[in-house]
């Protein structure tokens, strides 16, 4: 196992889609099926090469794993520095899986400018994976921006009615947020230089920084704008329903399943551990925005007449739940938050796929156009039922695990917050079941629906992994939660100086300096090594200094 | 006993096989066979486990099969604990009794359904058995779960199955609506339940029933105030009011009668709706420590029992009568738990499962015979056509009315005795309810089985009615009311026997001492309610009434029941016109009752409409204000751009152009000189020379 890191696994995962995209450039745009096969092939290949992340991840260490480190822009200290922990590994797996599913789902849905479409989707894959693996803040930022472009075109070219408006809105919203985030990054960068005399974007070093509270406060705000737009949190959410509604199905799936996770990933990877004191100071604000998001998103979802827009608003509600768990700043809450990020990818991604299936057949998203589909498309109705139940957190399915951990995690912090947030479970059931009733139940009143075909084999194939995952996480989430232990510990050690992880008996009990932690100081020992020793993942914390 | 996890798993597998393969491929008999076999196997295992439990010295057995939520550190009141939930099942007297009820009655209802649902097309038929098996899986999880969270899995799962089965005929809007209503109202209850669970963990650092009970046993009884245990119990009870249809969340259960009748029998009478009672009984030690909440439970139970019974008095839909009766009887059970008579509650739960399942299946048999007619006003004299159904339903009615020696008498009497000891007012309410129960049940019997036949005549009644039912799929003509096939009557017989004898396990002391029999169920169940209470004996909440008082109470309640039956007899058999007279004389009250006190309308006008309106309002807000701000910012940017554009074009560029213009215009003068004619240039040159020379001369000689 320990020799796997000598092999540039992460680069392979990241660049496999890119290779596919480059290859597509050389294929004639008229041989559309060849293009489809190549794109699907590389997407699946991308997923397969990411599987070692699941099997080879060492759950016992809090070190970064599969690390690769090369010089990039030495004059400013930026490096090609990548590596993962359990958290990012799971998100990468989610990205490669959902990417394959999204690409497979487009087979018949996209018939125009097929080549460019797949190239953009594959580029997007590389961008997303790159953001998740980056341990260099500048590298992260580059990937963060890179993702924007393909998504912009996916919405703007292959979207529906209001696509240009939505695409530009999506682009500008994220861009404004990320520009301000860049200021925050630079502030940390220069502060780090001021303290240590070293110019670097190394995130692992930033994780040990003890910035003065005032600076933390401002940087938190800057990061917050960048990430909160992406999550999206109320009141920065309005780009989401538009983008989702107008994006092609695959775009919506990726957007919901992976792109939104960039925001929550950013919070957990950057805001919380780099700015622990500011994080604590902002807890009530973020929590209330999350609670508003949960309830507001659910209520607005209830008022929707557009199927896809309803799912989009439900996303706002669910992501509020994710943020809430995170800002509980308890291990259970953060674990729940991460689990729920994956769950949201599965269930909301699945719901968007489901809308896509009927949209492809009927070219309308109006809920009132449907009704009685259970009779015509029984398999579809069954899958939709499972996804609905997963979305509203029925036990034995995945959503429940996340919700219960989040709510339990926040409950021990503040009972009132938990009570407000728990209303989400009632409202969630209300709007989803009403949607289900309006589309699936009743009689088939609309003659246009009479001849609809049930799920094809290919469509069924897109849902199968999601169904399996939903049940797996619902019944036996242990493998997922175990993989998150050390990631959660890392964050907890920063935001709560008295925190003692369960599995690290030798961990520091002694009071750390404000915001500091000896555990991390130990990791520091490696990161300040001369770089190349990081190429080999060290299972034991070595004194490489 | 180590295999108790197979008890829920078998029906779960049945559901999986039928759901994944059956709906597409299996014939009706194969699907029904699989479903029944799964339940039969589960029943056998339950009997086996129960026998082992009876023989065991220590009547508690916990089986942990896997980790579910692995340990994660989390603060509790007493320092950092570990949030951890294993897949663990617990067999003790209480859950042992419950698995027998669920698998036993479940099995009978599976058999019954295989005939009752025969009119369904194949796909629907298999789907029905899938749901039914799935329900039993979740119900057994609920019962066997050894922690709050595993119980909650079953708790929510049965809610899902209830939703699916109520809405089984989803093409009917009323059915789909009812299913949704059931789920959402239950979710409101669950809101309280999960908060209660969170508080349990926060307080005790564990979610395991036994550990919680042990920890709670060491805490003081919150007699004077409203402490944390009281809050826990109150929140849990909110969950119970949802699942067990108590005030204020009972409104979904009558609507749930939209489901097929076997479903009403199994889920909405015998098993699922008793889950709330079971949960409260399961946490007896907790509730014992919260006397104030116990009182609330008792009051809610008694009032629900009474209110539901009053509504039941005037319903004409045979299933609605039974539905309100169920709500009312569940109220009895909560009254029992509220006065600390947990074993009486469980006892009544058990006898009620028999006679109410019987009554529902009987009503299903009638509905079946009447070609899906549910209105009792269109029935009458049915005993002539279906004697078995009549006899068995009659038995059930006697049992529920509380006439000795049928089962309902014993369990209801025990509840009444405990209530009498605790609180005379509540006892009064309960006795009035008992009278009403006897009245409306026999009203049902008399309207259905006695008097004139008021239904459609079947020579011309092939397809002229069916506004109530699911008869679109009936392929055959109706040939008048008829007795149901053997597959349906056999379960009726079995349940009728149960309704007669089930009470003998709980013979009250007054009679028991007389004939030398102890109260078997009381002794059997008691350990489940005192688990964790070290040093407390069996008699921690005993009955301290003298035998004379007990005899008097029994006699009185039998008398009241007899009066109810007599009144029904007079009004519906002897002088049916009097019923109509009552209706006109008390028109106002009658209207209120038939409209169920307008509670649905109230909820609709407030909660439902309020939520919808706020949803729409917020959406307008979202579009107008939140997004308006965004679009406004966009508009402002564009406006600024336009202004810049104008500035640029007319001011900045204008200046540039002005300069250019000046030069252009200025050069006009000079341009005029560029004529291209040599003579002009020559003149100009001469003129220039002249000027220069002049200047030179003047400068030289003047200066």
Interface residues (C-beta under 8 A of the other chain):
Chain A: X169 X172 X173 X234 X235 X237 X238 X239 X296 X299 X300 X301 X302 X303 X304 X330 X331 X332 X335 X372 X374 X375 X378 X382 X389 X394 X395 X396 X400 X401 X404 X405 X407 X408 X409 X411 X412 X415 X418 X419 X422 X423 X425 X426 X427 X429 X430 X431 X433 X434 X437 X440 X441 X442 X443 X475 X476 X477 X478 X481 X482 X488 X500 X501 X502
Chain B: X19 X23 X66 X67 X68 X69 X70 X71 X72 X73 X74 X75 X76 X80 X82 X83 X123 X149 X152 X153 X155 X156 X157 X160 X163 X167 X170 X171 X173 X176 X177 X180 X183 X184 X187 X188 X190 X191 X194 X195 X198 X199 X201 X202 X611 X612 X614 X615 X616 X618 X619 X622 X626 X627 X629 X630 X634
